[in-house]
Amino acid sequence: MAISKTEKVTGYEIRMNDGEDATLYIQSVTTWDDPDDNDLPMTKGTSRSLTKTTTTVTYNETTGERTESKAATDISGESQMIQDICAIIWA
C-alpha cells in the first residue's frame, strides 16, 4: 500500500505590526502513514508565517547594486480556511 500524507492545522495566531499589515503564524502537524508499515505513522510539527507581501532582494553581478521588489504573497496552495483568514486580515 502507498504512504499517505496528511496535514492538519493545529493553531494560528494573528499579530498586528505597527503601521504594517498583519502577519499570520500557522502551526500544523504532518502525518505520514501506511497501514502495512509497523514503523508508521510518523508525525512532524511545523510552524510558518505568512505576510501580505513577499520581498525579493537581488544584487547586480557587476556593480553589486541591490534591488528590492515586493509582490503579493501567493497563498493559492494554502487551505481554504487559511486563504479566508488572510483575506480578512489583509483587507
N, C-alpha and C positions, 0 to 999 in steps of 0.2 A: 504494500500500500504506500501511497505517497505521503510525504510530510506536509502537514497543513500549518499555515502561519496565520495567527490572528493578532490584531492589536486592539487593545481596549483603553480608552481614555479614562484615567482614574481620578483626574482632578485638573483644574485650571485656575489661574489667578490673573486678574487684570490689574496692571499697575499703571497709574496715571503719571506721566512725566511732565515736569514743569514746562509749559509752553510747547510741548511736543505731543504727537499722537500717542495713544495708549499702547502698551506692549502686552501681548497675551503670552503667558507662560503655561505650557501644557505638560502634564505628567501622564505617562502611559506605561502599560505593560504589554510586551510582545511575548506570545507563547508559540512554540513550535511543538507539534505533537504528531505521533504516528502510533496507532494502537498496536502495531506489530513490533515496536521497538521498546524494550524494557528500560532503556536509558532516558526515554522521553516521558512526560513533557519536560521541556526546558523553558524557563521564563527569564526575561530581562526587563528591568525597569529603565526607562529613559525619560529625559526631560528636554524640552526645546522651547525656544521663544520665537514669536512672530511679531514683526513690526510692519507698519503700513508701507514703508518704502525700504528698498534694499539699495545700499550704496556700493558701487564698484569703483575701485581705485586702480588706475593703470599708470605706468611710467613709460615715457618715451625712451627707447633704447639708445638713442643718440644723445639727446640733451638731458635726460633724466627728469624732464618736466613731468610733474604729477598732474593727472587729470582725474576728476571725480565726477561720476554720474549717478543719478538716482532714478529708480524705476519702481513702479508698484510691485509689491511682493506677490508672486504667483502662489495662490492658495488653492488652485484647482485640484490638487491632489489630496487635499485635506477632506475630512468627513464633512457632511452637510452641517452638522452641529457646529463644528469649528468655523466653517465658512459663514454661518449665520451670526456667530458671536463677533467675528471680525467685521462683518458688515455693520453691525450695531455700534461697535466701539470706534470704528474709523469713519463713521458718517459725518 
